[in-house]
Amino acid sequence: MRIAIDGPASSGKSSVGRLVAEELGFGFLDTGLLYRAITRRAIDLGWFPVPTTAAEVAGVAYDQVRRDLTELASATDAQGSGLSFTIVVDGTPLSDAQLEAADVELFVPAVASIESVRDALRAVQRSVATRGGSVLAGRDIGTVVLPDAECKIFLDATAEARASRRATQRGYAVGSAEHQAILASLIARDAEDRARPVAPLIAATDAITIYTDEIALTDVVKQVVAEARRVAR
Ligand code: C5P
């Protein structure tokens, strides 16, 4: 059984996915970490900012960055099992703290829009999903990575609700400058993820959409577990 959980940034995919996997004894992979890991490595290697002017994008420099990022993606692996995977890029393991940084969030949609990067990471994601029962969370799991997943969920919530949740998780006061920055970053990232031509953020036609604004995390988990048990019958 494979459970695909997609949705915009901070919609609760990772918290819900982990708890659902725990309840069912499945493995869990937050696929956003793969895109974040490549972005982190590229920033640390001094490859960013990527070319952004039309002339640069059309030129050789952009092709080179794209090739380099694809090479990094080909050298990326999710090591571990069950609920605990470590993302390793070219032999370097990356911690959650390294992957959550604001500079990663600024550049990750650009990295994730490169088709050859996505192709390389799809193989990693599918290999995790072949190891028994699995829950994968991301943007294109139900549409592209696991189009035959038995259970597909799309988690959604307003940007305001998602930003408040994220700010609270990180210990920032509601209405603080940090909270406003989180909201702006979420909105920008979602817009880029939805607009990209390759594997955009969109609900699969056969996904069940759950709006989480007004629902407690534990109730969302119950709904997903119930749906997984229903399709397994
Ligand atoms: O889920 P998370 O916020 O960690 O994802 C970081 C970024 O990785 C997203 O904004 C998106 O650009 C990219 N991503 C993706 N496809 C996935 C998971 C994440 O394009 N399946």
Residues whose N, C-alpha, C, O or C-beta is under 5 A from the ligand:
A	BS01	C5P	A9 T31 G32 L33 Y35 V108 P109 A112 A137 G138 R139 D140 R189 D193
